[in-house]
């Protein structure tokens, strides 16, 4: 929802009663920071030209690396700041133009740093001798998270909406890095970065599923921890993909969250999976049994009274959620077991059903 240039009196009164703050400064920062998108496009063009010329980022000039890194940082901070404002406005349309104090502080922490990164990206474009490492200790972490207990739901919504964009950009940057990698040492470094990117994506997917399907209080901190870890990791990876020589200086690995590996946590995770599958079109009335322990989840799709094509479809949906493919293996008496196995959050997951001989051709 767009920010009104002159918020109506009713919005001002509602905001005052709720203790919310005027977002006029934040909106000014948002407007000025939109230049970050232009700088990102300019940086992406430079990156593609380097790839076409077979110039590896490991050997890129300090100015090119600095431009890519500064543009990335500006883009991430602008994206997060805008997502936070938009999420708050969408959640409370009666106070558009005003935000809670926690939201104001967090959005300001992000958006207020965008102009300096835009300026650095432009300086790198203009001065081919420019080197960011001469003035800043890199790579950087995201600005400090504003403490709030519990974290407002709008913050989680904002992180969830920003995650796909940041993940896709990091994957593209790592792909460009991989395409011009020539030594075994560099290949190992790229593989390590890709592993971190995969972990970040898994954390974000897990947090999104929990936040969407189970917004109850006992799980409130789990999506928050995982979202923060993913965002921190993507911010870090984007800097290293822009300036990979930093890997030799001061590598930093984000601290992974402590997963809930209790039986209760496994049951909640299984519930999340079932609810997520329903959103993909699964039949919520299909008979499924659940077994859990502290390390694993097993879902058995019962074969009685459920046609084989329906069970195949349901298992394919779960396989999609697990980012894997169903497999068949012999069972007994002419039957086969159709299953999907992978991990979901901290748990090993197995989903299976049995097919009669006549079902295997359907």
N, C-alpha and C positions, 0 to 999 in steps of 0.2 A: 504494500500500500504506500502511495506517495506521501511524502512529508508536506503538510500544508504550509504555505508561506505565512498564513495568519490562522493559527489554530482557533477554532470556535470557542466561545466562552464556556460552553458545557464541557469541552475537553479540558480546559484549564481548571475548572472546578473539580472534575473527577480526578485529575492528576494531583491537584493540591490535597484532596482528601486521601489519596493513596500514597502521598509522600513522594511522588515522582518528580523528576527534574526535566527542565526544558532541554530539548535535543538540538537547539539551534546551532550550538558550536559543533556538535557532532555532524550535523548535516552540512555545515560549511566545510569541515574536514573531508567528508565523503565526496562532496562535489569537486574539491580541489584534487583529491586523490584519484579521481577517475583517470587521470593521465597515466596512472600505473599500467592500465591496460594497453595504452599506446606503446609504452616502454617495453612491455612484455612482447608485443608483436614485433617490435624492432629487434629485440634480443633473439627471438625465435628465428627471424630471418637471417641474422648473423650466424646462429648455430647451424642452420641448414646450409648456408654458404660454406661454412667450415667443413661440414661433412662432404659436400660435393667436391671441395678442393682437397679432400683427404688430409685435412689438418686435424689431428687428434686434439681434443681438449687438454690432454696432458702437456701438449707443446704449444698451446694457444698463447698469444701475447697476454701480458698482465691486464691491458686495457680491455681486451675482449672478455676475458674471464671476469673482470670486475663489472663490466656491463651486464653480463648474464646474471651474475650473482645479485647485483643491486636491483635489477628488474624483477628477479624472482622474489626477493624479500618484499619489495613494494607490492607486488601482486598478491602474495599470501596475506599480508596484513590488511590490504584493502578488501580482499575477498571476505576475510573473517569479520572485519568491522561492518561491512554492508550486510552480511548474512545475519549478524546479531541484531542490527536495527530492524531489518525486515521481519525477522522472527518475532520481535517484540510488538511491532505494529500489527502484524497479522493476528497475534494472540489477544490483543486488547485494542479493538478498533475504536473504542470510546476515548482513548487517550493518545491517539496518533500524534506524534510531535513531542511526546514526553515519554521518559523511560525511568524505570527504577534506578536507584542509586548504584546498585551493583552492576547493572547493565551499562549505565553511563560510564562508570569507571573502566570497565573492561573494553568497551568500544573505543573510549578515548585512548587507552593504552595501545591499542592496535592502530587506529587511524592517525594518531598524532605523529607516528614515526614514518608514515608513508612519504610525506614530502621530502624528507632527507634522503630516502632511498631513490626517489625519482631524480633528485638533483645529482646524486652520485652516478646513476645510470647515464644521465645526459653528459656529465663531465667525462665519463669513460668514452662516450661516443665522440666527444670533441677533442680529447687529449689522448693520443695513442701511446703515451708513456704513463698514463694513470695506473696506479696500483692500490687497490683498496687495503691490501694487507699492510701498507705503510702507515695507515691511520686507524685501523680497527683490528682487534684480535678475533679472527674468524676460525671456524664457523660460529654463528651466534645461536642462542636459544630464542624462542619466542619471548616477548615481554612477559613479565610475571603475571600469573593467573590471579585474578581477584578472588580473595577468599570469601566463600559463601556456603552456608550449610542450612538447608540443602541448596544445591545449585538450582537456580530457576530453570524450569522446563524449557523456556525459550532459548537458553544457552545451549542445551543439548540439541534442540531442533536446529539451531544455527550451525552447530558443528556437523550435524548429520547432513545438512544441505550443502555445506562447503566441501565435504569429504570427497565426493565423486570427481569434482573438478580438480582438486589438488592431486588426487591419486592419478588421474589420467595425465596430468602435466608432468608428474614425476616419472611415470612410466615412459613417456615420450622422450624426456631428457636422458634417461638411462639407456634407452634404445639408441639414441644418437651417440652416446658415449661408447656403447658396445660396438657400433658399426665401425668406429675408427680406432678400436683398441688393437694393438699389434703385438704386445709382449705378454708372456705368461703372467708376469707380476701384475700387469694392468688387468688382465682377464680375471685373475683371482680377486682383485679389488672390486671390479664391476659385479662379479657374482656375489660378493659380500653385500654390496649396495642393493642388488636385486633381492637378496634374502631379506634385508631390512624392509624394503618396499612391500614385499609379500606379507611380512608380519604386520606392518602398519595397516594394509588393506584388510587383513583378517581381523585385526582389532576393531577397525571401523565397522566392518560388516556385523561382527558379533554385537557391538554396542548398538548399532542401528536396529538389529532384530530385537534386542532386549528393550530398548527405549520405545519401540513401536508396539510391541506385543505385550509387554509386562511393565507398565509404568508404576508399579506398586513401590512403596517406600523401601522395603528391605533390599531392593535391587538398585536403588537410586545411585549409589556410588559406583556401581560396576560399569554402566555406560559412560559415566563421566571419566573414570580412570582410563578406559580404553580409547575414548575419543581423544582425550588429551595426549595420550601416548602416540596415537596415529598422527595427529597434527604436528606434534613436536618432531616426529620422525620425518614427515614429509618436508617440513621446513628445513631440517638438517640435510636431507638427501638432495633437495634442490640446490642448496649451496655447494655441496660436494660435486654434483653433476656439472655445475657451472665452473667450478675451480677444483678439479680433482687433485691438484698438487697438495691441497690441504690435508689429504689423507696421510701424507708422509709426515705431517707436522703434529697435529693435535686431533687424532680421531676421537670422537665422543659417541658412545653408544647410549641411547636413552634407556632409562631404568624400566624394565618391564613391570606391569602391574602384577599383584599377587592374585591369581585367579581363585574363584570360589570352587574348591574341589570337594566340597561336602556332598553327601547324598542328596541333601535338600537342594543344593546348587544344581546337581545333575537333573533332578526332577523339574526344576524351573527351566533349565536349558531345554529339556525335552518338550516341555510345554511351549516354549518359544518356537521350537522347530515346527511343531504341529500347527501352531497359529500362523506361522510364516507360510507353511505349505498351503493353508487355506486361502491365503491371499493370492497364491499362484493358481488357484482353481481346484484345489484338492477337495474331495468330499469329506466334510468334517464328521459325518456320521459313520464312516467306514470303520469296521472293528479293528482296533490296533491294541496290542498289549505292549507294556513298557517295562523294561528291566534296567535298573541303574545300580552303579556302585560309585566309589569315589573317583574312578578313572574312566568309566565307560557308560554308554547309553545304547540300549538295544531296543529297536522297534520291530515288532513282528506284525506284519499285515496278514491277518487270517484269511485262509482261502475259502472257507465254507461260506456259502450264500453270496459270495462276491465274485462276479465274472472275472476271468483272467485278464481281459483287456483293461478293466478298471484298475486292477492291482498293478498292472504294468505301468499305467499312466501315473498312478499315485507314486510308485517307486521312482519313476523318472523325475517327478517333481522334487522328491527328496534328494535325488542325486544332483539335481540342479542346485539346490540349496547348499549341498556339500561340495559343489564344484568338482564333481567326479562323474563317472559313467557306470551304469549298472553292468554287472557281469553274471553269467550263468555257470553253474557247476553241478555235476551229478550229485544226487542225494540218495534215494533208494527206490526200489520197485518202479523203475521207469520215470521217476519224478526228478526234477531239477530244482535247484535253489537259485532264485534270482535275488541278487543283493547289491547294495551300495555301501561301501565302507570308506570312511575318511575321518577327519577331525572337525569338530565344531566347538569353537572356544577351546577350553583346556581338555575336552573329552574326546575319547575315541568313540566313534559312532558306527553302528552296524544296523542297517535296515534291510529286512529280508521277507520274502514270501516264497511259497512252494508252487510249482507249476506241474500239473499232470502232463503226461506225454502228449495228450491231445491239445493242451494249451500252448505248447511250445511253437506251434505253427501259426498261432493267432496273434 
